[in-house]
Amino acid sequence: MVLLVVCLAPVTVRLAGQTKQALPPQTKAEAQPVDRGYVGSKVCAQCHSEIYDEYSHTDMGRSMSLITPAMAHSLPASAMVRSPSSDRRLEASVRDGKVYQSEYGVAADGSEIFRDTHQLEWIIGAGANGFGAIIQKGDYLFQAPLSFYSKPKAWALSPGYEFADLGFNRPILPGCIICHSGQPRLVPEANGRFEDPPFAELAIGCENCHGPGLSHVATMQMNPNYEGHDASIVNPSRLSPALANNICMYCHQMGDTRILQPGKNFGDFRPGMPLDDTLAILLVPPKRDSPPQGDLLEHYYSMTLSKCYRASAGRLGCISCHDPHVQLSRQAVPAYFAKKCLTCHNEKSCSLPLTVRQHKDPPDDCVGCHMPKRDVQVISHSSLTNHRIVARPDEPFPEIAFHQTSASLPDLVHLDPAPGKKAGILPPLTLLQAYGELMDQHPEYVPRYVAVLNALERTEPDNSLVQAALGRRDLRAGKLPDAVKHLRRAIEIGPPQAAAYSDLADAMVQLQQPKEAVPLLEKAIQLEPYDARLQKTLVVRFIQLKRYSEAETAMQDYVNRFPEDTFMRQILTRAQGAQTPK
């Protein structure tokens, strides 16, 4: 009854004999986050104001924010960066308290060929290393091609843009934004598409680590003087080390692939539950000639390879050393973590004499020596702490690093098995997606992918993912009637997959039925409007069918969305010129 009342009425919290309205007015950027049991951090702040105030100044508490005029004026007024393509430029500018980015083409004579400009709506990151930016086009959010880097205090290419010019069409994917924001409002089965407004809470908030707070709020309303532990809210310090680590691993442990378990989405994970119920994190087994090297979002795995973790029998965890509510100053870091080290070690544990350690800058810095920072190769101007806690910088990896597979999963390391569950016990659908993601970079997984798919053809024939994979298998093998049968079945089962429509269109063309391919491609484009390959293919199909007017319209739509494509822009100009009366 209480929960029903709370759901139907504005949430209130009783404080010192008075009732305060807990939910703030809805803004352009944030919707009221009471769905799924979430109430938002500002409700938590009504009773936990000191913790909230301190947390709101941490990097996590500032992980995402609206671009304000004050922030805009703190940035360089303008900057120009070369695109990976030599004939294009990327530009950042500040005008009237707003931040813009543009991409424009330059002809041989220096004249401007095109210009694509978008206002930046949000920034991602608190600025420790820098921050990226997000633009909005209709219901879709996209990454901006330039990011701001704190050390040089300058704009430069966003990570990934040094390899390809993605323009303003790199969608914000669920697996990324779920960790950079508080409560994103994602449209299911639609990468990059969001509800309006896109976020219920911008920055990472209380409930990201403590779970939905609605039941806790109701409990406290019923008994506001209760001071014991309320089991309806998660306190990570009361969890087992494995479950507490799972909360951190959700965003701080990448592995080589992260696969949603069947029927799950990224919003299904709740603190206190095994992460593996929602998400399997898998690693290609390291070898002695290619040991683990990455520090970016590999914090948990690196920690497990440390002597400290192994000697503690797994009791050492993320929150053994880190308090997520507190942002330490650079000056406070050495003493803070030295105190943490001394809970297990003593002054005599270090072989370096105390007088020598105290004359270093900073003095007696355990972390500086045993957890050195290394440059991040995938993010310019950035460095991260090595969590392997080495005695010496050249310390070899422990032997266990090369023996982490299991009999049930001999070719992958399962980093987040649920407590009490053997590592490597994964649903075949999860393995199919894992091998499918890895096999382009690791061809040794192709036979395993094929074996799992063949087994699923018998055991789960009514799964759309399986049918789509079977369709692609037969399409590549030239078994066109079988491919059509599987792909049509995948579409019939649903949910819609752009790849299934695209593959079916390809099969119809190969069966000499190009007219049938057009509506299939149009459906694929409707599902993924930022996929340049799909739109190019549609243009080609119209031309093959001699539907030139529709081909020109499709080319114009393509150039409007992807103006950076020089080749398509030239083809469109020729097509328009050919129809101009002489």
DRENDO-661945 format. One record per residue (C-alpha): z, y, x; residue in one letter. Coordinates in steps of 0.05 Angstrom, whole numbers. Each point is the difference from the previous one (the first is absolute). Layout:
<nodes>
{zz Z	yy Y	xx X	residuo a}
...
</nodes>
This chain:
<nodes>
{zz 0	yy 0	xx 0	residuo m}
{zz 19	yy 48	xx 56	residuo v}
{zz -63	yy -16	xx 38	residuo l}
{zz -42	yy 12	xx -62	residuo l}
{zz 32	yy 68	xx -11	residuo v}
{zz -11	yy 19	xx 73	residuo v}
{zz -73	yy -21	xx -4	residuo c}
{zz -13	yy 41	xx -63	residuo l}
{zz 40	yy 62	xx 18	residuo a}
{zz 0	yy 46	xx 60	residuo p}
{zz 45	yy -29	xx 54	residuo v}
{zz 67	yy 35	xx 8	residuo t}
{zz 55	yy -10	xx 51	residuo v}
{zz 72	yy 20	xx -11	residuo r}
{zz 31	yy 39	xx 57	residuo l}
{zz 69	yy 31	xx 1	residuo a}
{zz 7	yy 1	xx -75	residuo g}
{zz -68	yy 32	xx -14	residuo q}
{zz -68	yy -28	xx -18	residuo t}
{zz -60	yy 22	xx 40	residuo k}
{zz -74	yy -11	xx -14	residuo q}
{zz -21	yy -46	xx 57	residuo a}
{zz -76	yy -2	xx -6	residuo l}
{zz -33	yy 64	xx 25	residuo p}
{zz -58	yy 31	xx -38	residuo p}
{zz -66	yy -36	xx 12	residuo q}
{zz -45	yy 34	xx 52	residuo t}
{zz -73	yy -4	xx 16	residuo k}
{zz 14	yy -50	xx 55	residuo a}
{zz 53	yy -44	xx -31	residuo e}
{zz 9	yy -36	xx -67	residuo a}
{zz 67	yy -22	xx -27	residuo q}
{zz 13	yy -66	xx 37	residuo p}
{zz 40	yy -37	xx -54	residuo v}
{zz -50	yy -56	xx -9	residuo d}
{zz 16	yy -69	xx 29	residuo r}
{zz 74	yy 20	xx 5	residuo g}
{zz -10	yy 56	xx 51	residuo y}
{zz 34	yy 67	xx -11	residuo v}
{zz -18	yy 39	xx 63	residuo g}
{zz 41	yy 25	xx 59	residuo s}
{zz 21	yy 64	xx -34	residuo k}
{zz 40	yy -40	xx -50	residuo v}
{zz 34	yy -37	xx 57	residuo c}
{zz 16	yy 67	xx 31	residuo a}
{zz 44	yy 19	xx -59	residuo q}
{zz 54	yy -48	xx 25	residuo c}
{zz -21	yy -9	xx 73	residuo h}
{zz -16	yy 72	xx 18	residuo s}
{zz 23	yy -2	xx 72	residuo e}
{zz -39	yy -63	xx 17	residuo i}
{zz -61	yy 27	xx -37	residuo y}
{zz 2	yy 67	xx 35	residuo d}
{zz 5	yy -33	xx 68	residuo e}
{zz -54	yy -51	xx -16	residuo y}
{zz -48	yy 52	xx -26	residuo s}
{zz -3	yy 29	xx 71	residuo h}
{zz -20	yy -67	xx 31	residuo t}
{zz -72	yy -20	xx 16	residuo d}
{zz 1	yy -51	xx -57	residuo m}
{zz 28	yy 52	xx -48	residuo g}
{zz -58	yy 45	xx 19	residuo r}
{zz -54	yy -54	xx 3	residuo s}
{zz -45	yy 36	xx -49	residuo m}
{zz -2	yy 69	xx -29	residuo s}
{zz -42	yy 51	xx -36	residuo l}
{zz -36	yy 51	xx 43	residuo i}
{zz 34	yy 66	xx -13	residuo t}
{zz -22	yy 70	xx 22	residuo p}
{zz 58	yy 2	xx 50	residuo a}
{zz -22	yy -65	xx 32	residuo m}
{zz -73	yy 22	xx -1	residuo a}
{zz 16	yy 64	xx 38	residuo h}
{zz 36	yy -40	xx 54	residuo s}
{zz -65	yy -34	xx 19	residuo l}
{zz -57	yy 27	xx 44	residuo p}
{zz -44	yy 45	xx -42	residuo a}
{zz -62	yy -41	xx 19	residuo s}
{zz -23	yy -57	xx 43	residuo a}
{zz -66	yy -36	xx 13	residuo m}
{zz -7	yy -72	xx 23	residuo v}
{zz -63	yy -39	xx 15	residuo r}
{zz -15	yy -58	xx -46	residuo s}
{zz -17	yy -67	xx 32	residuo p}
{zz -72	yy 19	xx -19	residuo s}
{zz -24	yy 54	xx 47	residuo s}
{zz -35	yy 40	xx -54	residuo d}
{zz 62	yy 10	xx -42	residuo r}
{zz 64	yy 40	xx 5	residuo r}
{zz 68	yy -4	xx -34	residuo l}
{zz 39	yy 63	xx -14	residuo e}
{zz 70	yy 17	xx -24	residuo a}
{zz 16	yy 68	xx -28	residuo s}
{zz 56	yy 37	xx -36	residuo v}
{zz -17	yy 50	xx -56	residuo r}
{zz 46	yy 32	xx -51	residuo d}
{zz 57	yy -48	xx 13	residuo g}
{zz -44	yy -62	xx -7	residuo k}
{zz -27	yy -48	xx 52	residuo v}
{zz -72	yy -24	xx 0	residuo y}
{zz -42	yy -47	xx 40	residuo q}
{zz -75	yy 0	xx 4	residuo s}
{zz -54	yy -44	xx 30	residuo e}
{zz -66	yy 33	xx 14	residuo y}
{zz -66	yy -18	xx 33	residuo g}
{zz -34	yy 41	xx 54	residuo v}
{zz -75	yy 2	xx 12	residuo a}
{zz -31	yy 5	xx 69	residuo a}
{zz -7	yy 75	xx -8	residuo d}
{zz 74	yy 6	xx -17	residuo g}
{zz -10	yy 12	xx -74	residuo s}
{zz 45	yy -34	xx -51	residuo e}
{zz -31	yy -58	xx -38	residuo i}
{zz 55	yy -17	xx -48	residuo f}
{zz 74	yy 14	xx -11	residuo r}
{zz 51	yy -43	xx -36	residuo d}
{zz 67	yy 35	xx -11	residuo t}
{zz 64	yy -25	xx -32	residuo h}
{zz 70	yy 28	xx -10	residuo q}
{zz 56	yy -41	xx 30	residuo l}
{zz 51	yy -16	xx -54	residuo e}
{zz 54	yy -40	xx 36	residuo w}
{zz 21	yy -16	xx 71	residuo i}
{zz 23	yy -69	xx 23	residuo i}
{zz 53	yy 0	xx 53	residuo g}
{zz 59	yy 43	xx 21	residuo a}
{zz -33	yy 26	xx 64	residuo g}
{zz 37	yy -41	xx 52	residuo a}
{zz -67	yy -20	xx 29	residuo n}
{zz -42	yy 39	xx -49	residuo g}
{zz -24	yy -8	xx -71	residuo f}
{zz -62	yy -20	xx -38	residuo g}
{zz -25	yy 30	xx -65	residuo a}
{zz -25	yy -22	xx -68	residuo i}
{zz -53	yy 30	xx -45	residuo i}
{zz -12	yy -15	xx -73	residuo q}
{zz -67	yy -12	xx -34	residuo k}
{zz 10	yy -15	xx -73	residuo g}
{zz 45	yy -61	xx -7	residuo d}
{zz -10	yy -20	xx 73	residuo y}
{zz 39	yy 20	xx 62	residuo l}
{zz -32	yy 0	xx 69	residuo f}
{zz 22	yy 11	xx 71	residuo q}
{zz -22	yy 64	xx 34	residuo a}
{zz -41	yy -11	xx 64	residuo p}
{zz 45	yy 46	xx 42	residuo l}
{zz 74	yy -9	xx 15	residuo s}
{zz 48	yy 49	xx 32	residuo f}
{zz 34	yy -25	xx 64	residuo y}
{zz 67	yy 30	xx 19	residuo s}
{zz -1	yy -5	xx 76	residuo k}
{zz -65	yy 40	xx 11	residuo p}
{zz 12	yy 38	xx -65	residuo k}
{zz -72	yy -10	xx -19	residuo a}
{zz -46	yy -34	xx -50	residuo w}
{zz -38	yy -62	xx 24	residuo a}
{zz -34	yy -60	xx -30	residuo l}
{zz 43	yy -42	xx -46	residuo s}
{zz 12	yy -71	xx 24	residuo p}
{zz -62	yy -42	xx -11	residuo g}
{zz -48	yy 59	xx -3	residuo y}
{zz -15	yy -5	xx 74	residuo e}
{zz -39	yy -64	xx -16	residuo f}
{zz -38	yy 22	xx -63	residuo a}
{zz -14	yy 62	xx -40	residuo d}
{zz 33	yy -16	xx -66	residuo l}
{zz -4	yy 71	xx -26	residuo g}
{zz 45	yy 11	xx -60	residuo f}
{zz -11	yy -70	xx -28	residuo n}
{zz 55	yy -41	xx 33	residuo r}
{zz 43	yy -21	xx -60	residuo p}
{zz 75	yy 1	xx 1	residuo i}
{zz 16	yy -75	xx -7	residuo l}
{zz 61	yy -29	xx -35	residuo p}
{zz 25	yy -37	xx 62	residuo g}
{zz 3	yy 66	xx 38	residuo c}
{zz 25	yy 51	xx -51	residuo i}
{zz 56	yy -46	xx -25	residuo i}
{zz 35	yy 11	xx 67	residuo c}
{zz -16	yy 74	xx 10	residuo h}
{zz 23	yy 24	xx -68	residuo s}
{zz 57	yy -10	xx -48	residuo g}
{zz -31	yy -25	xx -65	residuo q}
{zz -76	yy 1	xx -1	residuo p}
{zz -31	yy -10	xx -69	residuo r}
{zz -57	yy -48	xx 18	residuo l}
{zz -53	yy -23	xx -48	residuo v}
{zz 0	yy -77	xx 4	residuo p}
{zz -60	yy -34	xx 31	residuo e}
{zz -31	yy 68	xx 20	residuo a}
{zz 6	yy 18	xx 73	residuo n}
{zz 10	yy 74	xx 9	residuo g}
{zz 8	yy 16	xx -74	residuo r}
{zz 64	yy 30	xx -27	residuo f}
{zz 30	yy 20	xx -66	residuo e}
{zz 11	yy 74	xx -16	residuo d}
{zz 42	yy 25	xx 33	residuo p}
{zz -8	yy -48	xx 59	residuo p}
{zz 74	yy -3	xx 21	residuo f}
{zz 65	yy -9	xx -37	residuo a}
{zz 36	yy 19	xx 65	residuo e}
{zz -34	yy 27	xx 62	residuo l}
{zz 44	yy -18	xx 60	residuo a}
{zz 33	yy -67	xx 13	residuo i}
{zz 62	yy 2	xx -44	residuo g}
{zz 66	yy -34	xx -12	residuo c}
{zz -29	yy -54	xx -44	residuo e}
{zz -50	yy -22	xx 52	residuo n}
{zz 58	yy -32	xx 37	residuo c}
{zz 53	yy -8	xx -54	residuo h}
{zz -44	yy -23	xx -58	residuo g}
{zz -9	yy 29	xx -70	residuo p}
{zz 60	yy 41	xx -20	residuo g}
{zz -3	yy 2	xx -76	residuo l}
{zz 51	yy -56	xx -10	residuo s}
{zz 46	yy 31	xx 51	residuo h}
{zz -3	yy 67	xx -35	residuo v}
{zz 16	yy -34	xx -66	residuo a}
{zz 59	yy -37	xx 31	residuo t}
{zz 29	yy 64	xx 29	residuo m}
{zz -8	yy 36	xx -67	residuo q}
{zz 41	yy -54	xx -34	residuo m}
{zz 55	yy 3	xx 53	residuo n}
{zz -7	yy 64	xx 42	residuo p}
{zz 66	yy -12	xx 36	residuo n}
{zz -19	yy -70	xx 25	residuo y}
{zz 3	yy -2	xx 76	residuo e}
{zz -17	yy -73	xx 14	residuo g}
{zz -67	yy -30	xx 19	residuo h}
{zz -51	yy 1	xx -55	residuo d}
{zz -45	yy -61	xx 6	residuo a}
{zz -56	yy 33	xx -39	residuo s}
{zz -18	yy 43	xx 61	residuo i}
{zz -17	yy -28	xx 68	residuo v}
{zz 42	yy 17	xx 61	residuo n}
{zz -39	yy -27	xx 60	residuo p}
{zz 64	yy -7	xx 41	residuo s}
{zz 25	yy -51	xx -51	residuo r}
{zz -63	yy -43	xx 6	residuo l}
{zz -12	yy -56	xx 48	residuo s}
{zz -33	yy 24	xx 65	residuo p}
{zz -66	yy -32	xx -21	residuo a}
{zz -3	yy 35	xx -68	residuo l}
{zz 22	yy 66	xx 30	residuo a}
{zz -54	yy -6	xx 53	residuo n}
{zz -51	yy -15	xx -55	residuo n}
{zz 10	yy 70	xx -28	residuo i}
{zz -18	yy 31	xx 67	residuo c}
{zz -56	yy -51	xx 13	residuo m}
{zz -35	yy 21	xx -63	residuo y}
{zz -24	yy 62	xx 37	residuo c}
{zz 18	yy -10	xx 73	residuo h}
{zz -33	yy -68	xx 13	residuo q}
{zz -75	yy -8	xx -3	residuo m}
{zz -18	yy -65	xx 34	residuo g}
{zz -74	yy -15	xx 4	residuo d}
{zz -8	yy -6	xx -75	residuo t}
{zz 44	yy 14	xx -61	residuo r}
{zz -19	yy -40	xx -62	residuo i}
{zz 26	yy 10	xx -70	residuo l}
{zz 25	yy -64	xx -31	residuo q}
{zz -39	yy -25	xx -61	residuo p}
{zz 10	yy 45	xx -61	residuo g}
{zz 39	yy 53	xx 39	residuo k}
{zz -14	yy 72	xx 16	residuo n}
{zz 32	yy 48	xx 50	residuo f}
{zz 47	yy 29	xx -53	residuo g}
{zz 32	yy -67	xx -15	residuo d}
{zz 46	yy -2	xx 61	residuo f}
{zz 72	yy 17	xx -14	residuo r}
{zz 54	yy 9	xx 52	residuo p}
{zz 46	yy -60	xx 2	residuo g}
{zz -54	yy -50	xx -16	residuo m}
{zz -38	yy -40	xx 52	residuo p}
{zz -60	yy 39	xx 24	residuo l}
{zz -40	yy -64	xx 4	residuo d}
{zz 3	yy -6	xx -76	residuo d}
{zz -47	yy 61	xx -2	residuo t}
{zz -33	yy 5	xx 68	residuo l}
{zz -14	yy -49	xx 57	residuo a}
{zz -3	yy 32	xx 69	residuo i}
{zz -39	yy -43	xx 49	residuo l}
{zz -15	yy 5	xx 75	residuo l}
{zz -53	yy -32	xx 43	residuo v}
{zz 42	yy -41	xx 50	residuo p}
{zz 5	yy 37	xx 66	residuo p}
{zz -20	yy -34	xx 64	residuo k}
{zz 26	yy 7	xx 70	residuo r}
{zz -65	yy 33	xx 23	residuo d}
{zz 2	yy 47	xx -61	residuo s}
{zz 74	yy 13	xx -17	residuo p}
{zz 21	yy 48	xx -55	residuo p}
{zz -13	yy 72	xx 19	residuo q}
{zz 4	yy 43	xx -62	residuo g}
{zz 60	yy 43	xx -18	residuo d}
{zz -31	yy 33	xx -61	residuo l}
{zz 34	yy -29	xx -61	residuo l}
{zz 21	yy -63	xx 38	residuo e}
{zz 73	yy 19	xx 4	residuo h}
{zz 30	yy -61	xx -31	residuo y}
{zz -42	yy -50	xx 38	residuo y}
{zz 14	yy 35	xx 66	residuo s}
{zz 74	yy -2	xx -15	residuo m}
{zz -2	yy -75	xx -13	residuo t}
{zz -27	yy -11	xx 70	residuo l}
{zz 58	yy 37	xx 31	residuo s}
{zz 57	yy -37	xx 34	residuo k}
{zz 48	yy 40	xx -43	residuo c}
{zz -28	yy -27	xx -64	residuo y}
{zz -5	yy -71	xx 24	residuo r}
{zz 71	yy 1	xx 28	residuo a}
{zz 26	yy 25	xx -67	residuo s}
{zz -31	yy -59	xx -37	residuo a}
{zz -37	yy 50	xx -44	residuo g}
{zz 61	yy 42	xx -19	residuo r}
{zz -28	yy 60	xx 36	residuo l}
{zz -43	yy 38	xx -50	residuo g}
{zz -34	yy 66	xx -11	residuo c}
{zz 61	yy 33	xx -31	residuo i}
{zz 45	yy -25	xx 56	residuo s}
{zz -27	yy 59	xx 39	residuo c}
{zz -34	yy 45	xx -50	residuo h}
{zz 30	yy 41	xx -56	residuo d}
{zz -60	yy 21	xx -43	residuo p}
{zz 41	yy 57	xx -31	residuo h}
{zz 6	yy 37	xx 66	residuo v}
{zz -51	yy 35	xx 44	residuo q}
{zz 28	yy 7	xx 70	residuo l}
{zz -16	yy 58	xx 44	residuo s}
{zz -34	yy -15	xx 66	residuo r}
{zz 64	yy 18	xx 36	residuo q}
{zz 43	yy -46	xx -42	residuo a}
{zz -43	yy -62	xx 7	residuo v}
{zz 24	yy -27	xx 67	residuo p}
{zz 75	yy 2	xx -17	residuo a}
{zz -11	yy -26	xx -71	residuo y}
{zz -39	yy -62	xx 22	residuo f}
{zz 43	yy -11	xx 61	residuo a}
{zz 59	yy -7	xx -47	residuo k}
{zz -40	yy -51	xx -40	residuo k}
{zz -14	yy -39	xx 64	residuo c}
{zz 74	yy 0	xx 18	residuo l}
{zz 18	yy -37	xx -64	residuo t}
{zz -27	yy -63	xx 36	residuo c}
{zz -2	yy 21	xx 73	residuo h}
{zz 49	yy 37	xx 45	residuo n}
{zz -6	yy 47	xx 59	residuo e}
{zz -3	yy -58	xx 48	residuo k}
{zz -60	yy -30	xx -36	residuo s}
{zz -47	yy 49	xx 34	residuo c}
{zz -17	yy -16	xx 73	residuo s}
{zz -14	yy 73	xx 15	residuo l}
{zz 63	yy 36	xx 25	residuo p}
{zz 31	yy 48	xx -49	residuo l}
{zz -5	yy 59	xx 49	residuo t}
{zz -75	yy -12	xx 5	residuo v}
{zz -9	yy -5	xx -75	residuo r}
{zz 39	yy 64	xx -12	residuo q}
{zz -45	yy 39	xx 46	residuo h}
{zz -62	yy -19	xx -38	residuo k}
{zz -31	yy 48	xx -52	residuo d}
{zz 24	yy -14	xx -52	residuo p}
{zz 62	yy -34	xx 29	residuo p}
{zz 20	yy -72	xx -14	residuo d}
{zz -61	yy -10	xx -46	residuo d}
{zz -1	yy -74	xx -19	residuo c}
{zz -60	yy 7	xx -46	residuo v}
{zz -40	yy 41	xx 50	residuo g}
{zz 4	yy -57	xx 50	residuo c}
{zz -1	yy -62	xx -44	residuo h}
{zz -44	yy 24	xx -58	residuo m}
{zz -52	yy 44	xx 34	residuo p}
{zz -51	yy 38	xx -39	residuo k}
{zz -73	yy -17	xx 7	residuo r}
{zz -63	yy 36	xx -21	residuo d}
{zz -30	yy -21	xx -67	residuo v}
{zz -73	yy -18	xx 12	residuo q}
{zz -21	yy 9	xx -73	residuo v}
{zz 32	yy 68	xx -11	residuo i}
{zz -16	yy 56	xx 49	residuo s}
{zz 56	yy 38	xx 34	residuo h}
{zz 53	yy -48	xx -26	residuo s}
{zz 51	yy -48	xx 29	residuo s}
{zz 48	yy -50	xx -30	residuo l}
{zz 62	yy -37	xx 23	residuo t}
{zz -7	yy -72	xx 25	residuo n}
{zz 50	yy -40	xx -41	residuo h}
{zz 0	yy -61	xx 46	residuo r}
{zz 62	yy 27	xx 37	residuo i}
{zz -20	yy -22	xx 70	residuo v}
{zz 46	yy -4	xx 60	residuo a}
{zz -57	yy 24	xx 44	residuo r}
{zz -67	yy 32	xx -18	residuo p}
{zz -37	yy -60	xx 30	residuo d}
{zz 42	yy -52	xx -35	residuo e}
{zz -45	yy -58	xx -22	residuo p}
{zz -2	yy -22	xx -72	residuo f}
{zz 47	yy -56	xx -18	residuo p}
{zz -29	yy -69	xx -7	residuo e}
{zz 14	yy 0	xx -74	residuo i}
{zz -53	yy 53	xx -10	residuo a}
{zz -53	yy -54	xx 12	residuo f}
{zz 31	yy -53	xx -44	residuo h}
{zz 9	yy 33	xx -68	residuo q}
{zz -49	yy -39	xx -43	residuo t}
{zz 22	yy -58	xx -44	residuo s}
{zz -26	yy -69	xx -19	residuo a}
{zz -21	yy 26	xx -68	residuo s}
{zz -34	yy 62	xx 28	residuo l}
{zz -22	yy -17	xx 72	residuo p}
{zz -48	yy 59	xx 9	residuo d}
{zz 40	yy 60	xx -26	residuo l}
{zz 70	yy 28	xx 10	residuo v}
{zz 35	yy 12	xx -66	residuo h}
{zz 44	yy 61	xx 13	residuo l}
{zz 37	yy 6	xx -66	residuo d}
{zz 16	yy -69	xx -29	residuo p}
{zz 51	yy 5	xx -56	residuo a}
{zz 71	yy -18	xx 21	residuo p}
{zz 10	yy -74	xx -7	residuo g}
{zz -75	yy -12	xx -2	residuo k}
{zz -39	yy -33	xx 56	residuo k}
{zz -49	yy 46	xx 35	residuo a}
{zz -72	yy -14	xx -16	residuo g}
{zz 10	yy -25	xx -71	residuo i}
{zz -52	yy 46	xx -33	residuo l}
{zz -43	yy -6	xx -62	residuo p}
{zz -72	yy -20	xx 15	residuo p}
{zz -25	yy 65	xx -32	residuo l}
{zz 41	yy 40	xx 50	residuo t}
{zz -28	yy -40	xx 58	residuo l}
{zz -71	yy 9	xx -26	residuo l}
{zz 7	yy 75	xx 1	residuo q}
{zz 35	yy -1	xx 68	residuo a}
{zz -54	yy -42	xx 34	residuo y}
{zz -54	yy 42	xx -36	residuo g}
{zz 28	yy 65	xx 28	residuo e}
{zz 9	yy -28	xx 71	residuo l}
{zz -63	yy -40	xx 11	residuo m}
{zz -46	yy 59	xx 16	residuo d}
{zz 42	yy 17	xx 61	residuo q}
{zz 24	yy -72	xx 12	residuo h}
{zz -58	yy -49	xx -14	residuo p}
{zz 47	yy -58	xx 14	residuo e}
{zz 26	yy 9	xx -71	residuo y}
{zz -67	yy -13	xx -34	residuo v}
{zz 10	yy -76	xx -5	residuo p}
{zz 70	yy 11	xx -29	residuo r}
{zz -28	yy 49	xx -51	residuo y}
{zz -54	yy -49	xx -21	residuo v}
{zz 50	yy -58	xx -6	residuo a}
{zz 48	yy 40	xx -43	residuo v}
{zz -57	yy 26	xx -44	residuo l}
{zz -27	yy -70	xx -11	residuo n}
{zz 69	yy -24	xx -20	residuo a}
{zz 10	yy 58	xx -48	residuo l}
{zz -67	yy -16	xx -33	residuo e}
{zz 33	yy -64	xx -25	residuo r}
{zz 71	yy 24	xx -12	residuo t}
{zz -9	yy 72	xx -27	residuo e}
{zz -70	yy 5	xx -30	residuo p}
{zz 22	yy 52	xx -51	residuo d}
{zz 21	yy 52	xx 50	residuo n}
{zz -47	yy 60	xx 6	residuo s}
{zz 13	yy 9	xx 74	residuo l}
{zz -18	yy -73	xx 13	residuo v}
{zz -63	yy 5	xx -42	residuo q}
{zz -22	yy 64	xx 35	residuo a}
{zz 11	yy -33	xx 68	residuo a}
{zz -39	yy -61	xx -21	residuo l}
{zz -56	yy 45	xx -24	residuo g}
{zz -4	yy 35	xx 66	residuo r}
{zz 2	yy -66	xx 37	residuo r}
{zz -59	yy -27	xx -39	residuo d}
{zz -37	yy 66	xx 3	residuo l}
{zz 3	yy -1	xx 76	residuo r}
{zz -22	yy -73	xx 0	residuo a}
{zz -60	yy 16	xx -43	residuo g}
{zz 26	yy -41	xx -59	residuo k}
{zz -18	yy 55	xx -49	residuo l}
{zz 9	yy -35	xx -68	residuo p}
{zz 69	yy -24	xx 22	residuo d}
{zz 17	yy 70	xx 26	residuo a}
{zz -20	yy 31	xx -67	residuo v}
{zz 42	yy -50	xx -38	residuo k}
{zz 63	yy 14	xx 42	residuo h}
{zz -9	yy 75	xx 0	residuo l}
{zz -11	yy 4	xx -75	residuo r}
{zz 62	yy -42	xx -9	residuo r}
{zz 40	yy 47	xx 45	residuo a}
{zz -22	yy 60	xx -42	residuo i}
{zz 16	yy -37	xx -64	residuo e}
{zz 71	yy -18	xx 23	residuo i}
{zz 15	yy 69	xx 28	residuo g}
{zz 30	yy 46	xx 22	residuo p}
{zz -64	yy 37	xx 19	residuo p}
{zz -20	yy -4	xx 74	residuo q}
{zz -53	yy 46	xx 28	residuo a}
{zz -18	yy -53	xx 52	residuo a}
{zz -14	yy -52	xx -54	residuo a}
{zz -48	yy 48	xx -37	residuo y}
{zz -34	yy 19	xx 66	residuo s}
{zz -8	yy -73	xx 22	residuo d}
{zz -28	yy -19	xx -68	residuo l}
{zz -50	yy 58	xx 4	residuo a}
{zz -21	yy -26	xx 69	residuo d}
{zz -9	yy -70	xx -29	residuo a}
{zz -43	yy 26	xx -57	residuo m}
{zz -46	yy 36	xx 49	residuo v}
{zz -9	yy -62	xx 41	residuo q}
{zz -17	yy -38	xx -65	residuo l}
{zz -55	yy 51	xx -11	residuo q}
{zz 37	yy 34	xx -57	residuo q}
{zz 12	yy 71	xx 29	residuo p}
{zz 3	yy 31	xx -69	residuo k}
{zz 63	yy -40	xx -14	residuo e}
{zz 32	yy 26	xx 63	residuo a}
{zz 1	yy 73	xx -21	residuo v}
{zz 56	yy -2	xx -54	residuo p}
{zz 41	yy -45	xx 46	residuo l}
{zz -4	yy 51	xx 57	residuo l}
{zz 16	yy 56	xx -48	residuo e}
{zz 63	yy -37	xx -21	residuo k}
{zz 19	yy -11	xx 72	residuo a}
{zz -9	yy 74	xx 14	residuo i}
{zz 42	yy 17	xx -60	residuo q}
{zz 57	yy -42	xx 30	residuo l}
{zz -8	yy 27	xx 70	residuo e}
{zz -37	yy 67	xx -3	residuo p}
{zz 15	yy 16	xx 73	residuo y}
{zz -37	yy -61	xx 28	residuo d}
{zz -63	yy 29	xx 32	residuo a}
{zz -33	yy -67	xx 10	residuo r}
{zz 0	yy -15	xx -75	residuo l}
{zz -32	yy 66	xx -17	residuo q}
{zz -53	yy -7	xx 54	residuo k}
{zz -17	yy -69	xx -27	residuo t}
{zz -8	yy 28	xx -71	residuo l}
{zz -50	yy 51	xx 27	residuo v}
{zz -40	yy -56	xx 33	residuo v}
{zz 0	yy -41	xx -64	residuo r}
{zz -27	yy 58	xx -41	residuo f}
{zz -55	yy 11	xx 51	residuo i}
{zz -18	yy -74	xx 0	residuo q}
{zz -6	yy 3	xx -76	residuo l}
{zz -43	yy 63	xx 6	residuo k}
{zz 51	yy 38	xx -42	residuo r}
{zz -8	yy 61	xx 44	residuo y}
{zz 33	yy 51	xx -45	residuo s}
{zz 63	yy -42	xx -3	residuo e}
{zz -5	yy -11	xx 75	residuo a}
{zz -1	yy 75	xx 12	residuo e}
{zz 59	yy 10	xx -46	residuo t}
{zz 38	yy -55	xx 36	residuo a}
{zz -17	yy 32	xx 67	residuo m}
{zz 24	yy 67	xx -24	residuo q}
{zz 65	yy -31	xx -24	residuo d}
{zz 7	yy -34	xx 68	residuo y}
{zz -12	yy 64	xx 39	residuo v}
{zz 49	yy 38	xx -44	residuo n}
{zz 54	yy -51	xx 17	residuo r}
{zz -21	yy -14	xx 72	residuo f}
{zz -32	yy 64	xx 25	residuo p}
{zz 13	yy -20	xx 72	residuo e}
{zz -55	yy -55	xx -4	residuo d}
{zz -57	yy 34	xx 36	residuo t}
{zz -50	yy -56	xx -13	residuo f}
{zz 9	yy -2	xx -75	residuo m}
{zz -1	yy 76	xx -4	residuo r}
{zz -68	yy 0	xx 36	residuo q}
{zz -27	yy -54	xx -47	residuo i}
{zz 21	yy 40	xx -61	residuo l}
{zz -33	yy 63	xx 28	residuo t}
{zz -66	yy -39	xx 9	residuo r}
{zz 5	yy -30	xx -69	residuo a}
{zz 11	yy 69	xx -31	residuo q}
{zz -56	yy 29	xx 42	residuo g}
{zz -49	yy -54	xx -22	residuo a}
{zz 10	yy 20	xx -73	residuo q}
{zz -9	yy 75	xx 13	residuo t}
{zz -68	yy 24	xx -26	residuo p}
{zz -45	yy 27	xx 55	residuo k}
</nodes>
